[in-house]
Amino acid sequence: MAREMKVEIATNRKAARDFHISEKYEAGLELKGTEVKSIRAGKINVADAFARVEGNQVMLYGCDIQPWETAGEWYNHQAKRPRRLLLHKKEILKLANETQVKGATLPLLRMYWKNRRVKVEIGVGRGKTHGDQRQDLKKKVELREAQREMARFNRR
């Protein structure tokens, strides 16, 4: 049995800062050949990417994959075109129900290689308030200070 390799392509750190993520889903991504070559070259930005359920499909918006330089104008792709996510029908219906709730959204969390295929991880998120963001930052600072004190104590 072959081992499953997951190699990180891009991570959306803004999503963890701006949303409370309740559930995560793994989805395939329908891409063109030049898009795959651009992803391999690292010419991708997922900072503003999100998914939306439209009928019986889930579409990914805001994912910026730059055009491949050596491809001709005829074969190249648009940088911010909507891309279809590949999910099972039950997952699509579940996502459709979860996004009906006011304030729920589907931000892209990360993109990675899995067995030579590009996969994305989307989460069901609810927007954080400014107070929530400040509280999370405060927890991080306290944890960092506690770890620093433990390291200082263990050095003695």
C-alpha positions in Angstrom: 0.0 0.0 0.0 1.5 3.4 -1.1 1.9 6.1 1.5 -0.2 9.2 1.1 1.9 12.3 0.6 0.6 15.7 1.5 2.8 18.6 0.4 1.6 22.1 1.2 1.1 24.5 -1.7 -0.5 27.5 0.0 -2.2 28.4 3.3 -4.8 31.0 3.9 -3.7 32.4 7.3 -6.4 35.2 7.1 -9.1 32.6 7.3 -7.9 31.4 10.8 -7.8 35.0 11.9 -11.1 36.1 10.6 -13.4 33.0 11.1 -14.4 30.5 13.6 -14.0 27.2 11.7 -16.5 24.5 12.7 -16.0 21.8 10.1 -13.4 21.1 7.4 -13.9 19.4 4.0 -11.3 18.1 1.5 -12.2 18.7 -2.1 -10.6 18.1 -5.5 -10.1 21.0 -7.9 -10.9 21.0 -11.6 -7.9 22.7 -13.3 -6.4 23.3 -16.7 -2.9 22.1 -17.6 -1.4 25.6 -17.5 -2.9 26.1 -14.1 -1.2 23.0 -12.7 2.2 24.2 -14.2 1.7 27.6 -12.5 0.9 26.0 -9.2 4.0 23.9 -9.4 6.0 27.1 -10.0 4.4 28.6 -6.9 2.5 31.4 -8.7 -0.7 31.2 -6.5 -2.4 33.4 -4.0 -5.3 32.0 -1.8 -5.7 34.9 0.6 -9.2 36.0 -0.6 -10.4 32.6 -1.8 -13.8 31.3 -0.8 -16.3 28.7 -2.0 -20.0 29.1 -2.8 -22.7 26.4 -3.4 -24.5 27.0 -6.7 -27.2 24.5 -7.6 -25.5 21.0 -7.5 -22.0 22.4 -7.7 -19.5 24.1 -5.4 -17.4 26.8 -7.0 -14.2 28.4 -5.8 -13.8 32.1 -6.2 -10.9 34.5 -5.6 -8.1 32.0 -6.0 -5.5 33.8 -8.0 -3.4 31.4 -10.2 -1.1 33.4 -12.4 -0.9 32.5 -16.2 1.9 30.3 -17.3 4.5 32.5 -19.1 5.5 30.1 -21.9 2.0 29.1 -22.9 0.5 30.9 -25.9 -2.5 33.2 -25.6 -4.8 30.5 -26.9 -3.9 27.8 -24.3 -3.5 30.0 -21.2 -6.1 30.5 -18.5 -7.6 33.5 -16.7 -6.0 34.2 -13.3 -9.1 34.6 -11.2 -11.7 32.5 -13.0 -14.2 30.5 -10.9 -13.1 26.9 -10.5 -15.3 23.9 -9.7 -14.6 21.9 -6.6 -15.1 18.1 -6.8 -17.1 16.8 -3.9 -19.6 14.0 -3.3 -23.3 14.8 -3.6 -23.9 14.3 0.1 -21.1 16.7 1.0 -22.5 19.3 -1.4 -26.0 19.0 0.1 -24.6 19.3 3.6 -22.5 22.4 2.7 -25.6 23.9 1.1 -27.6 23.4 4.3 -24.8 24.8 6.5 -24.3 27.9 4.4 -28.1 28.8 4.6 -27.5 30.0 8.2 -26.9 33.7 8.4 -23.2 34.6 8.7 -21.8 31.2 7.5 -19.3 31.1 4.7 -16.8 28.7 3.1 -13.3 30.1 3.2 -10.4 28.2 1.6 -8.1 27.1 4.3 -5.2 25.5 2.4 -4.2 23.9 -0.9 -1.9 20.9 -1.1 -0.7 18.0 -3.3 -2.1 14.6 -2.4 -1.0 11.7 -4.6 -0.1 14.0 -7.5 -3.4 15.7 -7.4 -4.2 19.2 -6.2 -6.6 19.2 -3.2 -8.2 22.1 -1.3 -9.4 22.2 2.3 -12.4 24.4 2.8 -14.0 25.1 6.2 -17.5 26.1 7.3 -16.7 29.4 9.1 -18.5 32.2 11.0 -17.0 35.6 11.0 -15.2 36.7 14.2 -15.8 40.0 15.8 -13.0 42.4 16.5 -13.2 41.4 20.2 -12.8 37.7 19.3 -9.7 38.5 17.3 -8.2 40.5 20.2 -9.0 37.7 22.6 -7.2 35.1 20.3 -4.2 37.4 20.1 -4.1 37.7 23.9 -4.2 33.9 24.3 -1.3 33.5 21.8 0.8 36.1 23.7 0.1 34.4 27.1 1.0 31.0 25.6 4.2 32.3 24.1 5.2 33.9 27.5 4.4 30.7 29.4 6.6 28.6 26.9 9.4 31.2 27.3 9.2 30.9 31.1 9.2 27.1 30.9 12.3 27.1 28.6 14.0 29.6 31.0 13.2 27.4 34.0 14.4 24.2 32.2 17.8 25.8 31.3 18.8 26.2 34.9 
